[in-house]
């Protein structure tokens, strides 16, 4: 006799990623289609039963809200921008904890992992965090095992860094229940070149040099990364990397298109930018963490880089300044 379908709920928070939702549902549909029967059935929920606007502005209708929803085999929470506004939502946290007590697997997609962590649902668990949020997440939730993996899956918790990695996570999750053969067939229909596992890392993990084949450059960047709070002079970096100052400058110009001092400052500003938008740390503490001894100097440099003072950049919203990072070569 065929087993009952697995009931899955997708709970959407405002400014969620529409792409992540589609990537989560489509593998379930294909699993049903290939099997010729319903392996999965799903509902889309919002906190208040109203349609939810995605980060791209598209309104998404839902099937219901938190009230009156029965037990589920799995609950996936989808969040993207500005997750901190939901971390103090006691009703949402209580609903998630209740779902876990009733035996549901809990899945956090993209920044939903921060909401899980704030509710104590990821303590002692691995958590895949998008590279752009990793700095702030580790600062806020040291009891979680945050990493730049694509996704994690185990002990009743799934976490995913988001976007394309959602496909990998869902195909992997289906394979656990229904076998590698079905998972592989789904991957073929999705035109996935290969099935990426949870242990794989995201491509863009700071610092992200475009020339991984240059061990001297990698060594210099590592020295910079480990000395953010107490910056080292360029001459000191060159000496530790086994170069002259002129050689260091030529290396950075050739490989990165900028000088070592400018790149070092950019790395420190990236750290400050993440801490400001993703944590509630005071501006002065953020400045010190990024190696700026003078708050006034930090504010001036930050305003030049982002067009606003650090005190006005405390939300990771769709209209907040973005720290652009070049892709790997």
C-alpha positions as CSV (number, residue, x, y, z in Angstrom):
1,X,0.0,0.0,0.0
2,X,1.3,3.4,-0.9
3,X,2.4,5.6,1.9
4,X,0.6,8.9,2.7
5,X,1.9,12.0,1.0
6,X,4.2,14.1,3.1
7,X,2.6,17.4,4.1
8,X,4.9,20.5,3.6
9,X,4.2,24.1,4.6
10,X,6.1,27.1,3.2
11,X,5.8,30.1,5.4
12,X,6.7,33.4,3.7
13,X,8.0,36.5,5.3
14,X,7.9,39.9,3.6
15,X,10.7,40.5,1.1
16,X,11.3,36.8,0.7
17,X,13.0,35.5,-2.4
18,X,10.5,34.5,-5.1
19,X,13.2,32.4,-6.8
20,X,13.8,30.5,-3.6
21,X,10.1,29.6,-3.3
22,X,9.9,28.3,-6.8
23,X,13.1,26.4,-6.4
24,X,11.7,24.7,-3.3
25,X,8.4,23.7,-4.8
26,X,9.4,22.6,-8.3
27,X,11.4,19.5,-7.2
28,X,8.4,18.4,-5.1
29,X,6.1,18.8,-8.1
30,X,8.5,16.8,-10.3
31,X,8.8,14.1,-7.7
32,X,5.0,13.7,-7.8
33,X,4.9,13.8,-11.6
34,X,7.6,11.1,-12.0
35,X,6.2,8.9,-9.3
36,X,2.7,9.1,-10.9
37,X,1.2,9.7,-7.4
38,X,1.3,12.4,-4.8
39,X,4.5,12.0,-2.7
40,X,4.2,15.6,-1.4
41,X,1.4,18.0,-0.9
42,X,2.1,21.6,0.1
43,X,0.6,24.8,1.3
44,X,1.9,28.3,1.2
45,X,1.3,30.3,4.4
46,X,1.8,33.8,5.7
47,X,1.7,35.1,9.2
48,X,-1.7,36.8,8.8
49,X,-3.2,34.8,5.8
50,X,-2.6,37.8,3.5
51,X,-0.6,37.8,0.3
52,X,3.1,38.4,0.8
53,X,5.2,40.7,-1.4
54,X,8.5,39.2,-2.5
55,X,11.7,41.1,-2.7
56,X,11.2,41.6,-6.4
57,X,7.8,43.3,-5.7
58,X,5.6,40.4,-6.9
59,X,2.6,39.7,-4.5
60,X,2.3,36.0,-3.7
61,X,-1.2,34.6,-2.7
62,X,-1.2,32.2,0.2
63,X,-3.4,29.3,1.4
64,X,-3.7,30.4,5.0
65,X,-2.0,31.8,8.1
66,X,-0.6,30.6,11.3
67,X,-4.0,30.2,13.0
68,X,-5.7,26.9,12.5
69,X,-2.9,25.1,10.7
70,X,-2.6,21.5,11.6
71,X,0.5,19.4,12.0
72,X,3.0,19.2,9.1
73,X,5.7,16.8,8.2
74,X,8.0,19.7,7.3
75,X,7.9,23.4,7.6
76,X,10.1,25.7,5.5
77,X,10.5,29.3,6.5
78,X,11.5,31.7,3.7
79,X,13.1,35.1,4.5
80,X,15.5,37.3,2.6
81,X,15.9,41.0,3.4
82,X,15.6,42.6,6.8
83,X,15.3,39.4,8.9
84,X,16.1,41.2,12.2
85,X,12.6,42.7,12.2
86,X,11.2,39.2,12.7
87,X,13.7,37.8,15.2
88,X,11.6,39.4,18.1
89,X,8.3,38.0,16.8
90,X,7.2,35.9,19.8
91,X,4.2,34.5,18.0
92,X,6.2,33.3,15.0
93,X,8.9,31.7,17.3
94,X,6.3,29.9,19.4
95,X,4.6,28.5,16.2
96,X,7.9,27.2,14.9
97,X,8.8,25.6,18.3
98,X,5.4,24.0,18.4
99,X,5.9,22.6,14.9
100,X,9.2,21.1,16.0
101,X,7.6,19.6,19.1
102,X,5.0,17.9,16.9
103,X,7.7,16.3,14.9
104,X,8.0,18.5,11.9
105,X,11.3,18.9,10.2
106,X,12.2,22.6,10.1
107,X,13.8,24.2,7.1
108,X,15.3,27.7,7.0
109,X,15.9,29.2,3.6
110,X,18.3,32.1,3.2
111,X,18.1,34.5,6.2
112,X,15.3,32.5,7.8
113,X,18.2,30.7,9.6
114,X,18.7,33.9,11.7
115,X,15.0,33.7,12.8
116,X,15.5,30.0,13.7
117,X,18.7,30.9,15.6
118,X,17.0,33.7,17.5
119,X,14.2,31.3,18.6
120,X,16.9,28.8,19.9
121,X,16.1,26.3,17.2
122,X,19.6,26.1,15.8
123,X,21.6,25.9,19.0
124,X,24.2,23.1,18.5
125,X,23.1,22.6,14.9
126,X,25.1,23.4,11.7
127,X,23.7,26.3,9.8
128,X,24.4,27.2,6.1
129,X,24.5,31.0,6.0
130,X,24.8,33.1,2.8
131,X,28.3,34.5,2.6
132,X,26.9,38.1,2.7
133,X,25.4,37.4,6.1
134,X,28.0,35.2,7.6
135,X,29.9,37.9,9.5
136,X,26.8,39.2,11.3
137,X,25.3,35.8,12.0
138,X,28.5,34.5,13.7
139,X,28.6,37.6,15.8
140,X,25.0,37.3,17.0
141,X,24.7,33.5,17.3
142,X,27.9,31.9,18.5
143,X,26.0,28.8,19.7
144,X,25.2,27.9,16.1
145,X,27.7,26.2,13.9
146,X,27.5,28.8,11.0
147,X,29.3,28.0,7.8
148,X,29.4,29.0,4.2
149,X,28.1,25.6,3.0
150,X,25.4,25.5,0.4
151,X,23.0,23.7,2.7
152,X,22.8,21.5,5.8
153,X,20.5,18.5,6.4
154,X,20.2,16.5,9.6
155,X,18.6,16.1,13.1
156,X,15.3,17.6,12.1
157,X,16.8,20.8,10.7
158,X,17.6,21.9,7.2
159,X,19.2,25.2,6.4
160,X,20.1,26.7,3.0
161,X,22.0,29.7,1.9
162,X,19.3,30.4,-0.6
163,X,18.7,30.9,-4.4
164,X,20.2,28.2,-6.6
165,X,21.3,26.1,-3.6
166,X,17.6,25.6,-2.7
167,X,17.4,23.2,-5.7
168,X,20.3,21.2,-4.4
169,X,18.8,21.0,-0.9
170,X,15.4,19.9,-2.0
171,X,16.7,17.3,-4.4
172,X,19.0,15.9,-1.6
173,X,16.0,15.9,0.9
174,X,13.8,14.1,-1.6
175,X,16.6,11.5,-2.1
176,X,16.7,10.8,1.7
177,X,13.1,9.8,1.7
178,X,12.6,8.3,-1.7
179,X,16.0,7.2,-2.9
180,X,19.0,8.4,-4.9
181,X,17.5,7.2,-8.2
182,X,14.5,9.5,-8.0
183,X,16.6,12.3,-6.8
184,X,19.0,11.9,-9.8
185,X,16.0,11.8,-12.2
186,X,14.7,15.0,-10.7
187,X,18.1,16.6,-11.1
188,X,18.1,15.6,-14.8
189,X,14.7,17.2,-15.4
190,X,15.9,20.4,-13.7
191,X,19.0,20.4,-16.0
192,X,21.3,20.4,-13.0
193,X,24.8,19.6,-14.3
194,X,25.4,17.6,-11.1
195,X,24.0,17.2,-7.7
196,X,25.8,19.3,-5.2
197,X,26.0,18.0,-1.7
198,X,25.7,19.8,1.7
199,X,29.4,19.8,2.3
200,X,30.1,22.0,-0.7
201,X,31.1,25.6,-0.1
202,X,29.6,28.7,-1.7
203,X,31.7,30.3,-4.4
204,X,32.0,33.7,-2.9
205,X,33.4,33.5,0.6
206,X,35.2,36.6,1.7
207,X,38.0,37.3,1.1
208,X,37.5,36.2,-2.5
209,X,40.7,36.7,-4.5
210,X,40.3,36.2,-8.3
211,X,43.6,34.3,-8.5
212,X,43.6,31.3,-6.2
213,X,46.7,30.0,-8.1
214,X,48.9,32.7,-6.5
215,X,50.0,31.5,-3.1
216,X,51.8,34.8,-2.3
217,X,48.7,36.8,-3.0
218,X,46.6,34.4,-0.9
219,X,49.1,34.7,1.9
220,X,49.0,38.5,1.9
221,X,45.2,38.5,1.9
222,X,45.1,36.0,4.7
223,X,47.4,38.3,6.7
224,X,45.0,41.2,6.1
225,X,41.9,39.1,7.0
226,X,43.5,38.0,10.4
227,X,44.4,41.6,11.3
228,X,41.2,43.5,10.8
229,X,40.8,44.8,14.3
230,X,44.4,45.9,14.5
231,X,45.5,46.7,11.0
232,X,49.1,46.2,9.9
233,X,51.0,48.6,7.7
234,X,51.5,47.6,4.1
235,X,55.2,47.4,4.8
236,X,54.5,44.9,7.6
237,X,52.2,42.9,5.4
238,X,54.9,42.8,2.7
239,X,57.5,41.6,5.2
240,X,55.3,38.8,6.5
241,X,54.4,37.7,3.0
242,X,58.1,37.6,2.0
243,X,58.0,40.6,-0.3
244,X,59.3,44.1,-0.6
245,X,56.7,46.9,-0.4
246,X,57.2,47.6,-4.1
247,X,56.6,43.9,-5.0
248,X,53.5,43.8,-2.8
249,X,52.1,46.9,-4.6
250,X,52.9,45.5,-8.0
251,X,51.3,42.2,-7.1
252,X,48.0,43.8,-6.0
253,X,47.9,46.0,-9.0
254,X,48.5,43.1,-11.4
255,X,46.1,40.7,-9.7
256,X,43.4,42.9,-8.1
257,X,43.6,46.1,-10.0
258,X,44.1,48.2,-6.9
259,X,46.8,48.9,-4.3
260,X,47.2,46.9,-1.1
261,X,46.1,49.8,1.2
262,X,42.9,50.4,-0.8
263,X,42.1,46.7,-0.8
264,X,42.8,46.3,2.9
265,X,40.5,49.3,3.6
266,X,37.8,47.8,1.4
267,X,38.0,44.5,3.4
268,X,37.6,46.4,6.7
269,X,34.7,48.4,5.3
270,X,33.0,45.2,4.2
271,X,33.2,43.9,7.7
272,X,31.9,47.1,9.1
273,X,29.1,47.2,6.6
274,X,28.0,43.6,7.5
275,X,28.1,44.3,11.3
276,X,26.1,47.5,10.9
277,X,23.3,46.0,8.8
278,X,23.1,42.6,10.4
279,X,23.7,43.2,14.1
280,X,22.7,45.7,16.8
281,X,26.3,46.5,17.8
282,X,27.0,50.2,18.6
283,X,28.6,52.1,15.8
284,X,31.7,52.7,17.9
285,X,32.1,49.0,18.6
286,X,31.7,48.3,14.9
287,X,34.4,50.9,14.1
288,X,36.9,49.2,16.4
289,X,36.1,45.7,15.1
290,X,36.9,47.0,11.6
291,X,40.2,48.6,12.7
292,X,39.1,52.3,12.9
293,X,40.4,53.8,16.1
294,X,38.6,57.1,15.5
295,X,34.8,57.0,15.2
296,X,34.9,60.4,13.4
297,X,37.4,59.0,10.8
298,X,35.3,55.8,10.4
299,X,32.1,57.9,9.9
300,X,33.9,60.0,7.2
301,X,35.3,57.0,5.4
302,X,32.0,55.1,5.6
303,X,30.0,58.1,4.2
304,X,32.4,58.4,1.3
305,X,32.0,54.7,0.5
306,X,28.2,54.3,1.0
307,X,26.7,57.8,0.7
308,X,25.4,57.8,4.3
309,X,26.9,57.7,7.8
310,X,27.1,54.4,9.6
311,X,24.4,55.4,12.0
312,X,22.0,55.6,9.1
313,X,22.8,52.2,7.7
314,X,21.4,49.8,10.3
315,X,19.0,47.6,8.2
316,X,19.6,45.0,5.5
317,X,16.7,46.2,3.4
318,X,16.2,46.4,-0.3
319,X,16.9,50.1,-0.3
320,X,20.0,49.9,1.9
321,X,23.5,50.4,0.4
322,X,25.1,47.4,-1.1
323,X,28.7,46.3,-0.7
324,X,29.7,45.2,-4.2
325,X,32.1,42.3,-4.4
326,X,33.8,41.2,-7.6
327,X,33.1,37.6,-8.6
328,X,35.8,35.0,-8.6
329,X,37.6,34.6,-11.9
